[in-house]
């Protein structure tokens, strides 16, 4: 699929979403969050007073060193600031944070129309890039309960994961991982979860999202979601999340799939579309809009 066809599909879908939004304004969930157990991450100060990277230490959250060869093999390039491909995610980070700051948003969903579009790779690289920012902290949550891959791509695995938190077997603090990068905490999912959409639409998950968002003012929480066309998971969880990015793999999704995916994302919460797997000519134009 060419860039022009993607743009035409997006313009048509956005116009339709705008008409629908005008007729049926979106309603935000105003449920108050319950008091949650303390999270075992560093005590980060409020926005604007974040400490230098050397001042952050993880005393209870598990710190796991990453294999850079494994990261490169899985296209996780943002961890190494010297990687020449890192710049694209830094530019994406700046645009995303600027738009989110304008709205006071701190939670971001990353999805795609179909599988194999590279949404998880984009989510991980974006979270790492945000963590490199000296005034930000980032959290990455694997909410692709049908096919979780965050831990696999990072090369980390802990006995306790989001599976145990959702099942009530462990507190969230026991599932957190710091991948040896200051300002970044990961909440991975080890195994496939049955009845994924029902869980994602539950009050338990709503409370979890609220707690993760409100714990620190300088935190941006990124949720790696399933593909929009894989079921109703995205529709179930998006009302709980502030904003969304749609990752389109170049040539991987049809016009109909892109349009249908955009209908699942409220027009006023769509930050933009990331064109992944682009050729060199497109990359010189940043590969997204």
C-alpha positions, 0 to 999 in steps of 0.5 A: 500500500502506498503512502497516498492510499494510506493518507486517503483512507485515513482522511476518509475515516477521520472525517467520518469519525469527526461527524460521529463525534459531533453527534455523540460526544465521547464520555470519559470515565470519572470513576475514582480510583481505590487506594492501592498498595505502594508500588516498589519503584523509586520515589520520583519527585513531581514533574519538573524536579526529576532527579538525574539518572544517577540519582535513581536506584531500584531497591525492590523492583527487580533489575534485569540486565539486557542483552544488546545483541538480543535487542538489536535482533528484535529491532529494539534500537532506542536502548542504545543512544548511539544506534543510528536508527534511534533518531526516529523514535526520539522525534516520535517521542517529542511529538507524542509528549508535546501533544499529550502535554497539551491535553494533560494526558499521561496514558497512551495505547499503541495498537495496529490494524493487523498482526505483524505490523510492528506495534510492540517494537514501536511501543518498546522503543517509544517507552525507552526513548521517553525514559531517556528524557531527563524530566520523564519516567516511563512505564510499559505495560503488556496489555496484549493478553492474547499474544504478549511479546514485550518480555520476549522482545526485551529478553526478560522474564520474571516468575511473577507477571501481569498474569498473576496480578490479574488472577489475584495471586500477587501484588503488582509490585512483585511483577515489575521489572527495571530493564537496567535503564533508569526511569523505565519500569516494565509490567510484562505478561508471560502467558496468554490470558483467556477471556482477554476482552472481558478482563480488559473491560473489567473494573479491576483493569480500570482501577489498575490503569487509573493507579498507574496513571496517577502514581507519578506526575512525570510518568507516561504509561504506554500500553501495548494493545492487541491489533484492533482487528483481532477482536474487541480487546481494543474497544474494551480498553480504549475508554480507559486510556487517554490517547492512542497511536495506530501503527501501520506496517507498510504493505501489511494492512488493507485500506478497509482494515485501516479504516475499520481500525480507525473507527475503533479509536475516538477521533479526539484521542488519536495522536497519529499514525506511525508508518512502520517498515517504510522504505528509505524514501519514506523514512527521510520524511520521518515515516509517520504523520 
